[in-house]
Amino acid sequence: MTEADLAPPTLTSPHNRALPLLTLTDLRIAEAQASASLPPHTLMSRAGKSAASFLKEQITRDTSIGKSKQKVWLVAGPGNNGGDALVLATELHQAGIAVGLCMPVEVKPADARWALDTARAAGVPISAAPPASLDSYTWLVDGMFGIGLTRELEGVFGSLARQLSQRAKARPRRGGVLALDVPSGLDSDTGAIVGNGDGAAVHATHTITFIGAKPGLFTAQGRDLAGAVTVAPIGVDCSARTAVQLNAPELFAAFLPPRDFATNKGSFGSLAVVGGDTGMCGAPILAARAALYTGAGKVHVAILGEGAPPYDPPHPELMLHAVDALPLDKMDALAVGCGMGHGERATRVMHDVLPLDVPKLFDADALNLLAKAPSLAAELTARGVQGDPCILTPHPLEAARLLGTDAPGVQRDRLAAARALAARFASVVVLKGSGTVIAAPDGRLTINPTGNAALATGGTGDVLGGIIGALLAQHLPRYEAALAGVYLHGLAADTLSAQGHGPAGLTAGELAPMVRTLLNRLFYPATS
């Protein structure tokens, strides 16, 4: 017994914390090193006790049903994840909480065998098959496989995964489905379902993850499958081993400009939003409005097409120009691509703006032009190699075009796709989607935890481009501008949804005023 085992387990919420995200390789190295210096079974004991502490706290909070009526059902797989479940079951049983444990295949590793012997000695009821009904159980626990699963769930474990998921998807008013480490069937590195992508995987309401958070819990399908995530470090520190982080204000707040009394509109930069082919001027205006609300000093719209309005009635502060009439080289930042089209004029504008010594963001049609024109892509890469990286903000299909693959291929490993784009184009890449990935050419990689299905509507990408463009105009470095923009954009959707304005039916234009509110509330609080 170590001193760490005598103290209450430490449980950490990822909320608003720039946590390191550990890959399977990181974790295996950390586990091996920690195990070499600790008594046998220590890490498994700590993991099970941390999960027990979490569940006991949840049970205590639920005042609608007494502790004596709470029942927990667990399923244990044949490996160490099953051992964690056995320790958890033993802890709950000894605390007077009714448990039932299903172990279709006996655990095999030495640590898990120790946990099985301990559970049997304590009198934990263990069966090889699940009961006919799980309705009497308040909490269900997935301890089947955790990290490191290399093939899709099938047979009895696939069936059990579907049973657990049915409970989670029913959104129970009390209790829930707790996954140990990661939901079984989920790739902890990528957030994709193991195998061909359409196999079984546990859909949990809660996940307690051991040693450190994993990338797959926060991107792709992982965000839906993991539910609310809690981290149990279990006394192992391996934060120095990973280059992947969870996005949080501490990564970018220091780069936001001060807003002193003596500042003026010039202090916060001029942004030009470049786009709007004939019939498509709404997209750049939407982006420009978002830039206004994000604090840019002056916002211009450089329109390519014909028939654009002379000004924006809701926001006459915006200055609308024909693209050839605005000196783009005098701007502090450019956001290029919204509604730009794919014609010859759009291609010429791309050739004109790429050499400019101005921070640039490329979105939407600009990305498709880069994918189609090797000369444009080469010029973009050369700028980055020379120390002037641009920001690219593709959704998965645009990313696939840039990489010469397909969208399912991008989604199978979003981190690898973002990293490949950043390296290929020497640019900062914002790979949009559930758990947006921000990648820098120097190898930094961040996953964003904010945002929800409210963003699945037309125009929200234009709004994001305007937000990041405004931050570039305020002289944030490229990577930090991307981090801040993505975080605020997602948090605006989360906040509006919490107020009942989403996720269904939230419009892109509603995001910008909330971004302004959050920016001021979080970073520019009023002083007396």
Residue, then its C-alpha position, 0 to 999 in steps of 0.5 A: m500500500t502506497e501513500a497515494d492509495l491512502a489519500p482520496p483519489t484525485l478526479t479532474s474535470p477537463h472543463n476549461r483546462a488545457l489538458p495534455l491528451l495522451t496517445l496509446t504510445d504515450l500511455r503504454i510508456a507511462e504505464a510501464q515506467a510507473s509499474a516498474s517503481l510501484p508494488p504489484h497491482t497498484l495502478m489497477s487498484r488506483a483505477g478501480k478505486s477512482a471509478a468507485s469514488f466517482l460512482k459513489e459521489q454520483i449515487t450520493r448526489d441522487t437524492s431521488i432514490g436512496k443509496s440502499k436502492q441503488k444497484v450497479w451492473l458491470v461487464a468485465g472484458p478479458g483484459n486489464n479493463g476487466g480487472d479495473a471493473l472487478v476492483l470497482a465492483t469490489e469497492l462498491h460491494q464493500a461500501g454496501i452498494a448492490v452490484g452484479l458483474c458479468m464476465p463472459v470470458e475470464v480475465k487473463p492478465a496477472d493484474a486482472r487475475w488478482a482483481l478477480d481473486t479479490a472480488r471472489a474473496a469479497g463475495v462479489p456476485i459474478s456471472a457469465a451472462p447478463p440478466a434477462s433485464l437490466d431495468s432494475y440497475t441504476w448504473l451500468v458500467d462498461g469495463m470490456f476493453g478500454i484502450g488498445l482494442t485492435r478489432e471491432l466488437e463482435g459476438v457477446f461483447g458486441s451484443l453487450a455494447r449495444q445493450l449498454s448503448q440503448r440505456a445511454k441513448a434513452r437519456p435516463r433521468r437517474g444513473g447512466v452508463l459509465a465507461l472505464d478509460v474509454p468506451s469499448g469499441l472507440d479508438s482512443d487515438t482517433g475518436a473513430i470506431v475501431g474497425n471499418g467504422d460501422g461496428a459496435a461501440v459503447h455509447a456512454t453517458h459518462t467516461i472516467t479515463f485513467i492516467g490522462a485524457k485521450p484525444g479520441l474522447f474529444t473528436a470525431q465520434g468520441r465526443d458522442l460516445a464518451g459523454a461527460v469525461t472525468v480524468a483520474p490521474i492515478g498518480v502517474d504524470c506523463s504530461a511531458r510526453t505528448a504534443v497534443q492538448l485540449n484547447a482552453p483560454e490559458l493557451f490564447a488569453a495572454f495574446l488578446p490585446p489590452r483595451d486601454f482608455a488611450t486606444n482607438k480603432g487603429s489599435f485593433g486593426s483593419l480586416a478585409v473579408v474577400g469574397g462574394d461572387t455574383g449572387m453570393c455576397g451574403a457569405p462575406i457579409l456574414a463573416a464581416r459582421a462576425a469580425l465586427y462583434t469580435g472587436a476588429g477596429k475596421v472591417h471591409v468587405a471586398i466583393l468580387g461579383e456584380g450587384a452587391p448592395p452599397y452597404d449593409p443596412p443592419h451594420p452600416e459600420l461595414m465598408l463594402h467595396a469592389v475588390d479592385a477598389l480596395p488596397l488589400d496590402k494596407m490591411d492588417a489581415l485578410a479573410v479570403g474565400c467566403g462565397m468567392g466562387h471558382g471562376e477566373r476572377a477568383t483565381r486571379v484574386m488568389h494569385d494577387v493576395l498570396p504574395l501580400d505581406v499581410p496575415k491571411l486566412f483561407d476558407a471555403d472556395a479559396l480552399n477548393l481553388l488551392a486544391k485545384a491549382p498546384s501553382l496556388a498551393a505551391e505559392l501558399t506553401a512557399r509563404g509558410v516556409q518563409g515564415d509567413p504561414c496562412i490559416l486554412t479552415p477546411h471542413p472534412l470534404e475540403a480537407a480531403r480535396l487538399l490531401g487528395t483523399d476522401a472525407p471518410g479517410v479524413q474522419r478516420d484519423r482527424l489528427a493525422a489529417a490536420r497534421a498532414l495538411a499543416a506540414r504539406f502547406a506550411s500553414v496553421v490548419v483548422l480542421k472543422g467538425s466535432g472536436t475541431v483540430i488545430a494544427a501548426p506546421d511546427g507540430r503543435l496539435t490542439i483539439n477544441p472541446t466547445g461546440n455542438a450540433a447547433l453549428a450544423t447549419g449554413g453560414t457558421g463556417d463563414v462566421l468562424g472565418g470572420i472571428i479568426g480574421a478579426l483576431l488576426a487583425q488584432h495582431l494575435p499570432r496565427y496559431e493563437a488566433a485560430l485557437a481563440g476563434v474556434y473556442l469562442h465560436g463553439l462556446a457561443a453555440d454551447t451558451l446559446s443552446a443552454q439558453g434554449h436557442g439551440p441546437a435545433g434552429l440556431t442561425a449562424g447570424e446569432l453566434a456573433p453577438m454571443v461571441r462579443t458577450l463571451l469575449n467581454r465577459l471572459f477577457y474584458p470584464a468591466t472595472s469600477 
